[in-house]
Amino acid sequence: MNSDKNIGIITGLPRCRTAWLSELFTIYGFSFAYHEAEVGCEDDEQWRDKLLNNPEKHIIDCNPGFFLTYDYKLALFPNAKIIIVSRNDEESFTSWKKAFQGPFKIPDKDAELTWAALKNGRDNLRIERKDVLEIDYKDLDNETTYLKMGVHLFGGDFPSDLRRFAELRKKIIVQNAEHMAAIYN
């Protein structure tokens, strides 16, 4: 069914830069990387169809929520290439909670239950799939890490663009600086 598509998953606990990675690995005429492709899908079959109906050959879902239903999704794409971005659990949780303040605040009990489910899914995926590439969050700005991720997802066909990588690195640095200035000024 999906033999002509190369499906990849980039995941990690929330606040591991999956949105940035979706931008990095969308390469015009080669690949499309969604950020949370399940948005707008009613079930995993719609998610599958969304990926399969994309015209690019290489499709990636950069999705921190993947851990919640990874077993169902991998049943649909058992040969998917998977990358886990690892960040300190407490640091990631604190950042996630800060992102959802004010009208978007997640009740503490719900946040703790969701977080436990995400960590459980991550830990189970690590045990079940030995072919997962694990990348440290702190290494995401490293060219070698970028190339390693690209080869894992695409094999030898990876059309790396180090200039674009450098530009996107600057973008995340500028966005972080602007965000911090808005918080503290």
N, C-alpha and C positions, 0 to 999 in steps of 0.2 A: 504494500500500500504506500509506504513512504520511502521506497528504495531510491528515488531520484532526489530526495532531500537529505541534507546533512543537518541534523538537529543538534543544537547545543544548549546547555543550561548553565548560566552563571548565577550562583546563589551565595548566600551568606546570611547571617543574622541581619535584621534591619539596620540601616545606617552604615552599610559597607560599600557605598558608592555604586550600587547596581544601576542607578539612573545614568551616571557618568559612563559606566562601562557599556551601556546600551548605545550611547552616542559614539563611543570609541569604536565599537565593533560593527556599526552600520557603515558599510563600504559600498558606495553607489555601484550598481551593476554586478555586485558579488555577493553581498550578505545584507540581511536586515536583522537588527537586534531590537526586540521589543523591550520596554521596561514594563514588567507586570502584564504580560500578554493576556492573562485571564480576565482582566478588566473588561466588562461588557459581555463576558461569556456566562451562560447559565450553568454549564457543567463542563467536565473535562473533555467531552467529545467536541463541544464547540471550540474549546481551546485548541484541540488537535486540528480541527478544520481550519481555524484561523492561521495556524502555522503552515499547514499544507497548502493553503490557497494563496499564500504569499508568492509572488513571482520569482523571488530570488532562490537560488539553489541552497544557500547556507542561511539557516534561520536559527536565531538564538533568542531565548527568553531569559532576560536578566531580572531575577525575581526573588526577593528575600522570603516571600510567602511560599515558595516552592516546597520547603520542608514540611508544610502542613499536609500536603497531598501528594508527596513525591512518589509513593508506591503506585497510585492510580495513574499518574502521568507517565511514569517509566514503563508501565504495562503497555501504554500506547506507543512509546518510543524507547524500546529496550536498548537500542544501540546509541542513544543520545550521549554525546560527550558532555561531561559534567566538570565544572570548576566550582570549588567552594572558596570563597574569600573569608579568611579567618581573622576575626578581630576579638580582642579581649571581651568576654561576655558582659562584664559589668560596665565597661566603657560603652559598649554598643547599646545596652539597655538604658543607660543614663541618657545617651544621645537621642534614642528613640522616644523616651518619655518627654524630653525637652521639646522635641519636634511637635508633639501633640499636646499643646497647652491651650488655655482659653476655651473657645467654643469647640475645639477639636480634641479636648482632653479625653483620654481613655480612662475610665474608672480603674483604680489601682488593682482591684481584684481581677478584672478582665485582662488588664495588662500582664499581670503575673501568670494567669492561666495560659494566655496566648504565648508568652515568652517561654514557659515551660514546654509547651507543645512544639514550638519552633526548635528549641534545643534538643528535645527528644528526637524529632525528625532528623535533625542534622546528625546526631550521634548514631542513629540507626543507619542512615545513608552511608556514613563513613565505614560502618561494619559491613554492610551489604555489597557495596561497590568498591572493589579494590582499584579500579581504573580511574578514580576521581583524582583530578589535579587540585591540590590544596595550595592556595596562595595566601601569604600573610598580607593583611590590610596595609601594613606599613610599607610594603614593597610595590604597591600599585603604581607609584610614580617612577618606577625603574624601567628603563627600556628593555632590559633583559627579561623582566617579568612579562611585559607586554608581548614580546616575541614568543616567549614560552607559552603564554595563554593562546595566542593566535595559532601556533603550530598544533597545540592540543585540540583546538576547535576545528581547524581547517586542514591540518596536515601540511604537506609541502606546497599546497596551492595558496598559502596565506600571502596576500599582497600587502605586506607591511608598509606603513607610511610613517616613518619616524618624525617627519616634519609635522604631520597632523597630530601625532601623539604629543609632541612638544607643545603645540598650540593648545590642545585640550588640557594638558597639565597646567599651563598658564591660566586657562579659563577657570579651573577649579580653585587655583590659588587666589585669583582675583575675586571670585564669588565668595570664597571663605572670608577674605579680608573685608569685603563689603558687608557680609552678613554679621561679622563680629563688630564692625563699626556701628551698624544699625542697632545692635543689642546694647552696646556699652556707651553710645553717645546720645 
